Amino acid sequence: MVTVLGDDLDATALAARVGVSARHLARLFLDQLGQTPAQFVRTARAEAAAQPHPGHELGRAHELPPRTRTTARP
């Protein structure tokens, strides 16, 4: 599921993908993961957003030298 985080991932859509009712899917998530499908998707999206993108300058920000401020901001 993590590879499709940009798709429609509401409980009804997820349930349809796996062939169960939305309520049954919610029960499975709560039983197995301790969270609702919405909580799982929200957490997975936040974790994916926090990962650096390969080859992207911001993904290597920790490798850049610190900036020095030469002028004061108003």
HELIX and SHEET records of a PDB file:
HELIX    1   1 VAL A    2  VAL A    4  5                                   3    
HELIX    2   2 ALA A   11  VAL A   18  1                                   8    
HELIX    3   3 ALA A   22  LEU A   33  1                                  12    
HELIX    4   4 PRO A   37  ALA A   50  1                                  14    
HELIX    5   5 GLU A   57  GLU A   63  5                                   7    
END                                                                             
